[in-house]
Amino acid sequence: MKYIKYIIICLVFMISGIVYAREMPLLKRWILNKIQILSKQKAGAEIKAQSIDFTFFPPGIELNTLTLNIKDKEVLKVLAPVLIDKLGVSLSPFAFLSGRFEIGKISIYHPVTSIFLKQDKSEHAKSKPFEIPWNDLMNIPVIKFVIKNADIQAKVES
């Protein structure tokens, strides 16, 4: 009787490990697909990531090797697609325990993009400037926002 308890515990952990190893890749693929579909439908950009990892403390996700394609044609004239090595989003566990939902940290590692500038001042003066929705961005409950090793190139076209 004494050993049956240990055998049952071992079986539970073995079955949990088998289920985790079998179902986790399917769950990751499904999440990556949903991120791509929802970003294409709801946002002004399409996010394609190669892989996703989960972090347990603080709880969050990391998207690895992702591409951000802007759908707006006016923005595409000025900004090339953005390549990002890693994007991490983690929740604030202390805020979560107190009943609030706050993103503890958003980390962007090594974003690479190009900005296209026109040398002809007459055409530049006619174009509408790109406006960043600062009011909408400030309403997102984020405690810390980090960008590391950004590589932004400005290309002047004549």
C-alpha positions, 0 to 999 in steps of 0.5 A: 500500500505504501508503494502504490501512492508513489506509483500513482504520483509517478504515473500522474507526472509521466502522463502530464509530461507526455500530454505537455510534450504532445500538446504544447507545440500544437498550442504554440502554433495555434497562438502564432496563427491567431496573433497573425490573423487578429493583427491582420484583421484588427490592427493596421499591421500584420505580425508574423513570428517564427516561434513563441515561448512562455515565461512562468514568473512573471507570467508572459510570452516571448515572440521570437524572430518576428516581422511587422508589416504595416498595411497603410500605404501612406506609412509604407512609403515612409517606413519599411517592414520592421524585423524584431529579434524578440518581443516579450510581454509580461504581466505584473503579478502584484497588480494581478493579485490586487485585482488589476490587469497591468502589463508589467513589461514590454521588451523589444530586442533589436528592432531593425527598419528603414525610414525613407525620406524624400529629398524633393521638398515640394513633394514632402511639403504636400504629403501629410505627416505621419501622426502617432496616436499618443493618446491611445498609446498612453491609455495602455496599462504598461509599467515598463517599456524597453527597446534594446539595440534598435537599428533604424536606417534613414534612406534619402531618395532623390 
